[in-house]
Amino acid sequence: MTKKGQALSILMVSTLSFTVCFMVWMMFGVIGIPIKKALGLNATEFGLLTAMPVLSGSLIRVPLGIWTDKYGGRIVMAVLMAITVPAIWLMAYATQYWQYLVIGLVLGLAGGSFSVGTPYVARWFPRNQQGFAMGIYGAGNSGAAVNKFLAPALVVAFGWTMVPLVYAAVMAATVALFWFFSYSDPAHLVTHNDSFREQLKVLKDPKVLKYCQFYSIVFGGYVALALWMVQYYVGEFGLDIRTAALLAACFSLPGGVLRAFGGWMSDKWGAHSVTWWVMWISWICLFLLSYPQTDLTIATTTGPLSFHIGLNVYLFTILLFILGVCFAFGKASVFKYISDEYPHNIGTVSGVVGLAGGMGGFVLPIMFGALMDLTGVRSSAFMLMYGVVWVSLIWIYWTENRHQESADHKAVAAGAHH
C-alpha cells in the first residue's frame, strides 16, 4: 500500500474510532436521565455524574499527548479504547451512585482520544493539508450526536441497561477495526522528552491563558451543553426522551461536523476575526436563551393585562443550532491561533488548551446543576455561559482589537504626513 493510501486509511479509521469514543464519552447525557430517576438524584448530583467522564478525559489529555509522541499513536489509541470496554460493560450492572462515578472515571479515558489521534493523523499528511486532516478527525465530535440518535432508541426499546452492553460491543469491534486498518511509522516518533512540569510552563504566557479561556467556552461549553440539553428539553418543554434527544442533536451535530469548515475559514480570514464573530454571535444567542419563561401582568385602567414572554421549543432549538455552529467554528479558530503562534510547540500548547477546554466541560455541568438547585430557574445555565462569553469579548477587545485600532491610526497618521 502506498504512503498516501496508508494516510487515507488511517484518517478514516481514526475518525471512526474518535466518533465511537466521543459517543461513549457523552453516554450519561442520555442514560443519566433514567439513572437520575432510579437513584433520586438532584440536579447537582446529576451534573456531577455527567461530568465525571469529562474530568478523567481531560486530565489524561496531556500525558496521552506525550505518550503518543514517544510510542506512536497506533498503540496508544488501541490500548486506550481496549481499557474502556470492560468499564462500559460493567455499567449495566452498577446499582449505587459511587459505582457510576467510578465507572464514569474509567469510561472518561475515551475522551482523551482527541490528543492521541490529532498528532497521529497530522503526521501522516503534508503541512498544507494538516489543518484539513485535523478538522476531519475533529469532526468525530459528532459522536455526541450519534449518541443522541442511538441511545434513546435503545432506552425506549430495551431499557437503559441495554445501552452500555451495545456500546461495549461497538467499542470492542472498533478496537479490532482500528488495529487492522492503521499503520505505524517509526519516523513519526518524537525523541525529545518534555516533562509534565515543562509542559505546564507555557501557562505563564498570558496568550496561552487567553486561548484556554476561549476553548473552555467553545469546547467546554459544547461538551457541557451536549450533556445537559436532553434533560433540559425533557424538563422545560415536557418532551419524551427520544424527541428531546433528537432536538438536542440539532446542537451537537453542527458542533462536530462543521469543525473542518471552521478550519478552512480560519485559514482564509485569520483566527482573530473568526473568533471575534463567534463570540459576538454566541453572546447574542446566550442572551436570548437566558430569558426564563415569564408571565407579566400590567395594571391598566381597564384591569390587569397579562403577557407571556419566553422561548417556545422551535425558537429555542433554532438558537441552540446557531450556537452549535458558532462553537464548531470557534473550536477550529482557537487551534488556528495556536498553530500560528506556537508552530514548534503545538503539541504542548494544544495539550494544555485542550485540558482547559475539558475542565470547562467538567465544571460547567456541576455549576448548571448547582444553579438550578439554588434558583429553580432552568435557563440559569445559559445565564452562566453568557457571563463567561462576556469575559472573552472584553479580553479579545483589550488584547487584540485595541492594538489593531492603534496600529491602524498610526498607519493613517503616517500616510497623512507624506
C-alpha positions as CSV (number, residue, x, y, z in Angstrom):
1,M,0.0,0.0,0.0
2,T,1.3,3.5,-0.9
3,K,2.1,6.1,1.8
4,K,-0.8,8.1,0.6
5,G,-3.2,5.1,0.8
6,Q,-2.0,4.4,4.3
7,A,-2.6,8.0,5.3
8,L,-6.1,7.9,4.0
9,S,-6.8,4.6,5.7
10,I,-5.5,6.0,9.0
11,L,-7.6,9.2,8.6
12,M,-10.8,7.2,8.0
13,V,-10.3,4.5,10.7
14,S,-9.1,7.1,13.3
15,T,-12.0,9.4,12.6
16,L,-14.4,6.4,13.1
17,S,-12.6,5.5,16.3
18,F,-12.8,9.0,17.7
19,T,-16.5,9.2,16.8
20,V,-17.2,6.0,18.8
21,C,-15.0,7.3,21.7
22,F,-16.9,10.5,21.8
23,M,-20.3,8.7,21.6
24,V,-19.2,6.6,24.7
25,W,-17.8,9.7,26.4
26,M,-21.2,11.5,26.1
27,M,-23.3,8.5,27.2
28,F,-24.5,9.9,30.5
29,G,-26.2,12.8,28.6
30,V,-28.9,10.3,27.7
31,I,-28.8,7.3,30.1
32,G,-28.1,9.7,33.0
33,I,-31.8,10.6,32.9
34,P,-33.2,7.1,33.8
35,I,-30.3,6.7,36.3
36,K,-31.2,10.0,37.9
37,K,-34.8,8.8,38.3
38,A,-33.8,5.4,39.7
39,L,-31.4,6.9,42.2
40,G,-33.4,10.0,43.0
41,L,-30.6,12.5,42.3
42,N,-30.9,16.2,42.5
43,A,-29.6,18.5,39.7
44,T,-26.2,19.0,41.2
45,E,-25.7,15.2,41.7
46,F,-26.8,14.7,38.1
47,G,-24.3,17.4,37.0
48,L,-21.5,15.6,38.8
49,L,-22.5,12.2,37.3
50,T,-22.4,13.6,33.7
51,A,-19.2,15.5,34.4
52,M,-17.2,12.5,35.8
53,P,-16.1,11.1,32.4
54,V,-15.2,14.7,31.3
55,L,-12.8,15.0,34.3
56,S,-10.7,12.0,33.6
57,G,-10.9,12.5,29.8
58,S,-9.4,16.0,30.3
59,L,-6.8,15.2,32.9
60,I,-5.3,12.4,30.8
61,R,-5.0,14.5,27.7
62,V,-1.5,15.9,28.4
63,P,0.1,12.6,29.3
64,L,-1.6,10.9,26.3
65,G,-0.1,13.6,24.0
66,I,3.4,12.9,25.5
67,W,3.0,9.1,25.1
68,T,1.8,9.5,21.5
69,D,5.0,11.3,20.7
70,K,7.0,8.6,22.5
71,Y,5.3,5.3,21.5
72,G,3.3,6.2,18.4
73,G,-0.5,6.9,18.0
74,R,-1.5,3.4,16.9
75,I,-0.5,1.5,20.0
76,V,-1.7,4.3,22.4
77,M,-5.1,4.6,20.7
78,A,-5.7,0.8,20.7
79,V,-4.8,0.3,24.3
80,L,-6.9,3.3,25.4
81,M,-10.0,2.0,23.7
82,A,-9.5,-1.5,24.9
83,I,-9.3,-0.4,28.5
84,T,-12.7,1.3,28.4
85,V,-14.6,-1.9,27.1
86,P,-14.9,-3.7,30.5
87,A,-15.9,-0.4,32.2
88,I,-18.7,0.3,29.7
89,W,-20.0,-3.3,30.1
90,L,-20.0,-3.1,33.9
91,M,-22.2,-0.1,33.9
92,A,-25.2,-2.2,33.1
93,Y,-24.7,-4.0,36.5
94,A,-24.0,-1.0,38.7
95,T,-26.5,-0.2,41.4
96,Q,-25.1,2.6,43.6
97,Y,-24.2,6.3,42.9
98,W,-20.5,5.8,43.8
99,Q,-20.2,2.9,41.3
100,Y,-21.5,5.1,38.5
101,L,-19.0,7.8,39.4
102,V,-16.0,5.3,39.4
103,I,-17.1,3.7,36.1
104,G,-17.6,7.2,34.7
105,L,-13.9,8.0,35.5
106,V,-12.6,4.9,33.6
107,L,-15.1,5.4,30.8
108,G,-13.8,9.0,30.5
109,L,-10.5,7.8,29.2
110,A,-12.2,7.6,25.8
111,G,-12.4,11.3,25.8
112,G,-8.7,11.6,25.9
113,S,-8.5,10.0,22.4
114,F,-8.5,13.5,20.8
115,S,-5.0,14.2,21.9
116,V,-3.8,10.8,20.6
117,G,-5.5,11.0,17.2
118,T,-4.7,14.6,16.4
119,P,-0.9,14.3,16.3
120,Y,-1.1,10.7,14.9
121,V,-3.2,11.8,11.9
122,A,-1.5,15.1,11.3
123,R,2.0,13.4,11.0
124,W,0.8,11.4,8.0
125,F,-0.1,14.5,6.0
126,P,1.9,17.3,4.4
127,R,1.8,20.7,6.2
128,N,-0.6,22.4,3.8
129,Q,-3.2,19.5,4.4
130,Q,-2.7,19.1,8.1
131,G,-5.4,21.7,9.2
132,F,-8.0,20.0,7.0
133,A,-7.0,16.5,8.1
134,M,-7.2,17.5,11.8
135,G,-10.5,19.2,11.0
136,I,-11.9,15.9,9.5
137,Y,-10.6,14.0,12.5
138,G,-12.1,16.6,14.9
139,A,-15.5,16.1,13.3
140,G,-15.6,12.9,15.4
141,N,-17.0,15.3,18.0
142,S,-20.3,14.5,16.2
143,G,-20.2,11.2,18.2
144,A,-22.1,13.3,20.7
145,A,-25.0,13.5,18.2
146,V,-24.7,9.7,17.3
147,N,-25.2,9.0,21.0
148,K,-28.4,11.1,20.9
149,F,-29.8,9.1,18.0
150,L,-28.8,5.6,19.2
151,A,-29.1,5.7,23.0
152,P,-32.8,6.9,23.2
153,A,-33.9,4.3,20.7
154,L,-32.2,1.6,22.8
155,V,-33.6,3.0,26.0
156,V,-37.2,3.0,24.6
157,A,-36.9,-0.4,23.1
158,F,-35.0,-2.4,25.7
159,G,-34.5,-0.3,28.8
160,W,-31.4,1.8,29.6
161,T,-29.1,-1.1,30.7
162,M,-29.0,-2.2,27.0
163,V,-27.1,0.9,26.1
164,P,-23.8,0.1,27.9
165,L,-23.9,-3.5,26.6
166,V,-24.3,-2.4,23.0
167,Y,-21.7,0.4,23.4
168,A,-19.2,-2.1,24.9
169,A,-19.7,-4.4,21.8
170,V,-19.3,-1.4,19.4
171,M,-16.1,-0.3,21.2
172,A,-14.6,-3.8,21.1
173,A,-15.4,-4.1,17.3
174,T,-13.8,-0.6,16.8
175,V,-10.6,-1.6,18.5
176,A,-10.3,-4.6,16.1
177,L,-11.1,-2.4,13.0
178,F,-8.6,0.2,14.1
179,W,-5.8,-2.3,14.6
180,F,-6.3,-3.9,11.2
181,F,-6.5,-0.7,9.2
182,S,-4.0,1.6,10.9
183,Y,-0.2,1.7,10.5
184,S,2.7,3.0,12.4
185,D,5.8,4.8,11.1
186,P,8.9,4.8,13.4
187,A,9.9,8.0,11.7
188,H,7.0,9.8,13.4
189,L,8.2,9.1,17.0
190,V,9.5,12.2,18.7
191,T,12.6,11.6,20.9
192,H,12.7,14.8,22.9
193,N,11.4,14.3,26.4
194,D,9.4,17.2,27.8
195,S,8.4,16.6,31.3
196,F,4.9,17.3,32.5
197,R,6.2,20.3,34.5
198,E,8.0,21.8,31.5
199,Q,4.7,21.4,29.6
200,L,2.8,23.4,32.2
201,K,5.4,26.2,32.0
202,V,3.6,27.5,28.9
203,L,0.8,28.6,31.2
204,K,3.0,31.6,32.2
205,D,2.3,33.0,28.8
206,P,-0.8,35.3,29.0
207,K,-1.7,34.4,25.4
208,V,-2.0,30.8,26.3
209,L,-4.3,31.6,29.3
210,K,-6.5,33.6,26.9
211,Y,-6.7,30.6,24.5
212,C,-7.5,28.4,27.4
213,Q,-10.4,30.7,28.3
214,F,-11.7,30.7,24.8
215,Y,-11.5,27.0,24.5
216,S,-13.2,26.4,27.8
217,I,-16.3,28.1,26.1
218,V,-16.3,26.7,22.6
219,F,-15.3,23.2,23.6
220,G,-16.1,23.1,27.3
221,G,-19.4,24.8,26.7
222,Y,-20.1,22.4,23.8
223,V,-19.5,19.3,25.9
224,A,-21.4,20.7,28.9
225,L,-24.5,21.6,26.8
226,A,-24.3,18.3,24.9
227,L,-24.6,16.5,28.2
228,W,-27.2,18.9,29.7
229,M,-29.6,19.5,26.8
230,V,-31.6,16.2,26.7
231,Q,-32.8,16.5,30.3
232,Y,-33.3,20.3,29.7
233,Y,-35.8,19.6,26.9
234,V,-37.5,16.9,29.0
235,G,-37.9,19.3,32.0
236,E,-38.6,22.6,30.2
237,F,-40.8,21.5,27.4
238,G,-42.2,18.2,28.7
239,L,-40.9,16.1,25.8
240,D,-40.2,12.4,25.8
241,I,-36.6,11.2,25.8
242,R,-36.5,10.4,22.1
243,T,-37.8,13.8,20.9
244,A,-35.7,15.6,23.4
245,A,-32.5,13.8,22.2
246,L,-33.4,14.5,18.6
247,L,-33.8,18.2,19.2
248,A,-30.6,18.3,21.3
249,A,-28.8,16.7,18.4
250,C,-29.5,20.0,16.4
251,F,-26.8,21.4,18.7
252,S,-24.3,18.5,18.9
253,L,-24.3,17.7,15.2
254,P,-23.2,21.0,13.7
255,G,-20.9,21.4,16.7
256,G,-18.9,18.4,15.5
257,V,-19.3,18.2,11.7
258,L,-18.6,21.9,10.8
259,R,-15.3,22.0,12.6
260,A,-13.4,21.3,9.3
261,F,-15.2,24.2,7.7
262,G,-14.2,26.4,10.6
263,G,-10.6,25.4,10.0
264,W,-10.9,26.5,6.4
265,M,-12.5,29.8,7.4
266,S,-9.7,30.4,9.9
267,D,-7.1,29.7,7.2
268,K,-8.8,32.2,4.9
269,W,-9.8,35.1,7.2
270,G,-7.5,34.5,10.2
271,A,-8.1,33.2,13.7
272,H,-8.8,36.6,15.2
273,S,-11.8,37.6,13.0
274,V,-13.4,34.2,13.2
275,T,-13.1,34.1,17.0
276,W,-14.4,37.7,17.4
277,W,-17.5,36.9,15.4
278,V,-18.1,33.6,17.1
279,M,-18.0,35.3,20.5
280,W,-20.4,38.1,19.4
281,I,-23.0,35.7,17.9
282,S,-22.8,33.3,20.8
283,W,-23.2,36.2,23.2
284,I,-26.5,37.3,21.4
285,C,-27.8,33.7,21.3
286,L,-27.0,33.1,25.0
287,F,-28.7,36.4,26.0
288,L,-31.9,35.2,24.3
289,L,-31.6,31.7,25.7
290,S,-31.1,33.0,29.2
291,Y,-34.6,34.5,29.3
292,P,-36.7,32.5,31.7
293,Q,-40.4,31.7,30.9
294,T,-42.0,34.9,32.3
295,D,-45.6,35.9,33.0
296,L,-46.0,39.6,33.1
297,T,-49.2,41.3,34.4
298,I,-49.6,45.0,33.9
299,A,-52.2,47.0,35.8
300,T,-54.1,49.1,33.2
301,T,-57.2,51.3,33.6
302,T,-59.4,48.6,32.3
303,G,-58.0,45.9,34.6
304,P,-54.9,43.6,34.6
305,L,-53.4,42.7,31.3
306,S,-51.2,39.6,31.1
307,F,-48.3,38.8,28.7
308,H,-46.3,35.6,28.5
309,I,-42.6,36.1,27.5
310,G,-40.4,33.1,26.8
311,L,-38.9,31.0,24.0
312,N,-41.1,28.2,22.5
313,V,-39.4,24.9,21.6
314,Y,-38.9,26.0,17.9
315,L,-37.1,29.3,18.7
316,F,-35.1,27.7,21.4
317,T,-33.9,24.9,19.0
318,I,-33.0,27.4,16.3
319,L,-30.9,29.5,18.7
320,L,-29.2,26.3,20.0
321,F,-28.4,25.3,16.4
322,I,-26.8,28.7,15.7
323,L,-24.8,28.4,19.0
324,G,-23.6,24.9,17.9
325,V,-22.4,26.3,14.5
326,C,-20.6,29.1,16.3
327,F,-18.9,26.7,18.7
328,A,-17.7,24.5,15.8
329,F,-16.1,27.4,14.1
330,G,-14.6,28.6,17.4
331,K,-13.0,25.2,18.2
332,A,-11.2,25.4,14.9
333,S,-10.2,29.0,15.2
334,V,-8.6,28.6,18.6
335,F,-6.4,25.8,17.3
336,K,-5.5,28.0,14.3
337,Y,-4.3,30.7,16.8
338,I,-2.1,28.0,18.4
339,S,-0.6,26.8,15.1
340,D,0.1,30.4,14.1
341,E,1.7,31.5,17.4
342,Y,3.5,28.3,18.5
343,P,4.5,26.3,15.4
344,H,7.3,24.5,17.3
345,N,5.3,23.9,20.4
346,I,1.9,23.0,19.0
347,G,1.7,19.6,20.9
348,T,2.4,21.1,24.3
349,V,0.2,24.2,23.9
350,S,-2.7,22.3,22.3
351,G,-2.5,19.7,25.2
352,V,-2.7,22.4,27.8
353,V,-5.5,24.3,26.0
354,G,-7.3,21.1,25.4
355,L,-7.1,20.3,29.1
356,A,-8.6,23.7,29.9
357,G,-11.4,23.1,27.4
358,G,-12.1,19.7,29.0
359,M,-12.1,21.2,32.5
360,G,-14.7,23.7,31.3
361,G,-16.8,20.7,30.3
362,F,-16.3,19.2,33.8
363,V,-17.0,22.3,35.9
364,L,-19.9,23.7,33.8
365,P,-22.5,20.8,34.2
366,I,-21.9,20.8,38.0
367,M,-22.4,24.6,38.1
368,F,-25.5,24.2,35.9
369,G,-26.9,21.7,38.4
370,A,-26.0,23.8,41.5
371,L,-27.5,27.0,39.9
372,M,-30.7,25.1,39.1
373,D,-31.0,23.7,42.7
374,L,-30.3,27.2,44.1
375,T,-32.6,29.3,41.9
376,G,-35.1,26.8,40.5
377,V,-34.6,28.6,37.1
378,R,-33.6,26.2,34.3
379,S,-32.2,28.9,32.0
380,S,-29.7,29.9,34.7
381,A,-27.3,27.5,32.8
382,F,-27.4,29.9,29.8
383,M,-27.0,33.0,32.1
384,L,-23.7,31.5,33.4
385,M,-22.5,30.8,29.8
386,Y,-23.5,34.4,28.8
387,G,-21.3,35.8,31.6
388,V,-18.3,33.6,30.5
389,V,-18.6,34.8,26.9
390,W,-18.8,38.4,28.1
391,V,-15.3,37.9,29.7
392,S,-13.9,36.6,26.4
393,L,-15.3,39.5,24.4
394,I,-13.7,42.1,26.8
395,W,-10.5,40.1,26.8
396,I,-10.3,40.0,22.9
397,Y,-11.1,43.7,22.7
398,W,-8.4,44.7,25.2
399,T,-5.6,42.4,23.9
400,E,-6.3,42.3,20.2
401,N,-8.8,44.9,18.8
402,R,-7.3,47.9,20.5
403,H,-3.7,47.1,19.3
404,Q,-5.2,46.7,15.8
405,E,-7.0,50.1,16.1
406,S,-4.0,51.9,17.4
407,A,-1.9,50.3,14.6
408,D,-4.5,51.5,12.0
409,H,-4.5,55.0,13.4
410,K,-0.7,55.2,13.3
411,A,-0.8,54.0,9.7
412,V,-3.4,56.6,8.7
413,A,-1.4,59.3,10.6
414,A,1.8,58.2,8.8
415,G,0.0,58.4,5.5
416,A,-1.2,61.9,6.2
417,H,2.4,63.2,6.8
418,H,3.8,62.1,3.4
